[in-house]
């Protein structure tokens, strides 16, 4: 599997991960709370754009996001 693209403005205890549907794609990972809510105000402009893009193409380029604790 390809390495993850970690896009984080701050460290949190959970992360929201959008996994690519194609084998050659890269996952996008964002800091979130236990319910999967991302504080978009804390993201950089680039990260915010990638977050909105990932949400818009779920089912076409990315699988549904998964919330997981940060290891």
Backbone bond lengths (Angstrom), bond angles and torsions (degrees), N, CA, C in turn:
res aa  C-N    CA-C-N  psi(-1)  N-CA   C-N-CA  omega(-1)  CA-C   N-CA-C  phi
1 X - - - 1.454 - - 1.524 108.96 -
2 X 1.293 115.40 148.30 1.448 122.10 179.08 1.528 109.51 -70.34
3 X 1.319 116.50 157.33 1.459 119.49 177.91 1.518 109.86 -68.74
4 X 1.306 115.97 154.30 1.459 121.17 -179.56 1.515 111.08 -80.16
5 X 1.309 115.66 145.35 1.450 121.38 170.48 1.519 105.99 -92.27
6 X 1.302 117.31 109.48 1.457 120.82 -179.62 1.520 107.59 -96.06
7 X 1.304 115.29 120.30 1.460 121.32 -178.53 1.515 106.23 -120.30
8 X 1.315 116.18 101.20 1.452 119.53 -174.47 1.515 111.01 -139.93
9 X 1.305 115.25 132.32 1.453 120.23 174.96 1.524 110.18 -89.84
10 X 1.325 116.38 -25.80 1.461 121.35 179.88 1.521 108.63 -150.89
11 X 1.301 116.70 158.31 1.464 120.91 178.98 1.521 108.77 -85.29
12 X 1.325 115.54 133.27 1.460 121.56 175.25 1.525 107.85 -129.34
13 X 1.306 116.14 176.92 1.458 120.81 -178.80 1.528 112.61 -85.22
14 X 1.327 118.03 -11.51 1.461 122.25 -178.87 1.518 109.95 -132.35
15 X 1.341 114.17 159.75 1.448 119.07 176.36 1.526 109.24 -138.72
16 X 1.305 115.21 145.78 1.453 122.73 177.49 1.514 106.62 -103.35
17 X 1.319 116.39 120.10 1.459 121.37 -173.56 1.517 110.90 -115.18
18 X 1.328 115.53 126.11 1.460 122.73 173.32 1.528 106.36 -103.77
19 X 1.332 117.87 111.34 1.469 122.46 -178.53 1.527 108.99 -91.11
20 X 1.337 116.51 140.36 1.473 119.36 -179.66 1.533 111.26 -70.63
21 X 1.315 116.19 147.89 1.453 120.54 176.21 1.524 111.66 -81.42
22 X 1.339 116.92 -25.47 1.461 119.71 177.30 1.527 109.40 -96.36
23 X 1.301 116.40 151.80 1.461 122.50 -174.85 1.530 111.93 -64.03
24 X 1.310 117.69 -34.15 1.462 120.53 -175.07 1.521 113.55 -86.21
25 X 1.312 118.15 -3.37 1.457 120.84 -178.43 1.508 113.00 -77.32
26 X 1.313 115.50 169.72 1.460 121.94 178.09 1.516 109.38 -114.79
27 X 1.323 115.65 142.83 1.460 120.77 177.15 1.525 109.42 -75.12
28 X 1.321 115.13 152.41 1.462 121.21 172.39 1.519 106.91 -115.20
29 X 1.328 116.27 131.94 1.462 121.86 -175.79 1.518 108.78 -128.39
30 X 1.329 115.78 132.82 1.465 121.80 -177.42 1.526 109.98 -129.84
31 X 1.326 117.95 145.57 1.471 120.09 175.83 1.524 109.24 -68.17
32 X 1.330 115.60 143.23 1.465 119.57 -179.55 1.526 109.48 -153.41
33 X 1.340 115.24 177.63 1.459 119.40 174.35 1.530 108.57 -94.31
34 X 1.320 117.39 -177.41 1.462 121.68 -175.65 1.529 112.65 -62.63
35 X 1.321 117.21 -23.18 1.462 121.31 179.25 1.531 112.37 -90.17
36 X 1.320 117.84 -0.92 1.457 121.25 179.13 1.513 114.58 88.44
37 X 1.323 117.32 11.82 1.470 120.64 179.03 1.524 109.88 -82.48
38 X 1.331 115.18 125.36 1.462 122.36 178.59 1.519 108.21 -96.64
39 X 1.333 116.99 131.37 1.467 121.05 176.14 1.529 107.03 -82.68
40 X 1.322 116.70 93.06 1.463 120.34 -174.32 1.520 112.46 -66.75
41 X 1.323 117.29 -21.87 1.465 120.26 177.90 1.528 111.53 -68.58
42 X 1.330 117.40 -22.31 1.463 122.13 -179.64 1.533 112.62 -88.16
43 X 1.328 117.44 -11.91 1.459 120.96 -179.00 1.520 111.15 -82.50
44 X 1.319 116.15 152.03 1.465 120.14 172.79 1.529 108.12 -69.25
45 X 1.310 116.95 167.01 1.461 120.28 178.77 1.527 110.96 -58.84
46 X 1.316 116.76 -44.02 1.463 120.75 -179.61 1.527 111.14 -63.70
47 X 1.322 117.07 -44.90 1.459 121.14 179.39 1.521 111.01 -64.36
48 X 1.323 117.06 -40.69 1.467 121.55 178.87 1.533 109.98 -61.07
49 X 1.325 116.57 -44.20 1.469 120.17 178.93 1.524 111.05 -62.82
50 X 1.323 117.26 -41.15 1.468 120.68 178.67 1.528 111.24 -66.84
51 X 1.333 116.53 -37.55 1.460 120.39 177.90 1.528 110.60 -62.74
52 X 1.330 117.16 -48.92 1.466 120.82 179.32 1.531 110.92 -63.50
53 X 1.320 117.00 -37.87 1.460 120.75 178.01 1.531 110.15 -63.85
54 X 1.323 117.62 -48.10 1.466 121.19 -179.24 1.522 110.64 -58.92
55 X 1.315 117.46 -42.42 1.467 120.64 178.36 1.525 111.49 -62.96
56 X 1.334 116.42 -37.00 1.462 120.78 -176.64 1.526 113.02 -72.25
57 X 1.328 117.44 -25.76 1.465 119.47 -175.32 1.533 113.34 -111.69
58 X 1.326 116.99 20.43 1.468 120.57 174.08 1.527 107.69 -60.20
59 X 1.314 115.27 131.22 1.454 120.78 -178.82 1.514 113.26 94.26
60 X 1.323 116.84 -18.09 1.465 120.83 177.44 1.520 111.04 -110.09
61 X 1.336 117.25 -46.67 1.467 121.36 179.62 1.524 112.78 -117.99
62 X 1.338 116.58 -28.74 1.463 121.35 -179.38 1.520 110.38 -126.87
63 X 1.336 115.28 151.12 1.455 120.39 173.75 1.537 108.36 -76.51
64 X 1.314 115.93 169.85 1.467 119.54 175.96 1.519 108.74 -58.41
65 X 1.327 117.24 141.66 1.463 119.82 -176.50 1.527 112.13 -67.39
66 X 1.331 114.30 152.01 1.462 121.93 -179.64 1.524 108.65 -124.65
67 X 1.323 116.33 133.87 1.465 122.04 175.78 1.514 108.00 -93.21
68 X 1.335 115.69 130.90 1.460 120.10 179.34 1.536 109.28 -142.91
69 X 1.325 117.08 147.80 1.467 118.91 175.25 1.517 110.41 -66.69
70 X 1.319 116.37 146.95 1.457 121.62 176.91 1.514 107.51 -75.97
71 X 1.316 116.44 134.08 1.469 120.26 -179.89 1.489 111.00 -88.03
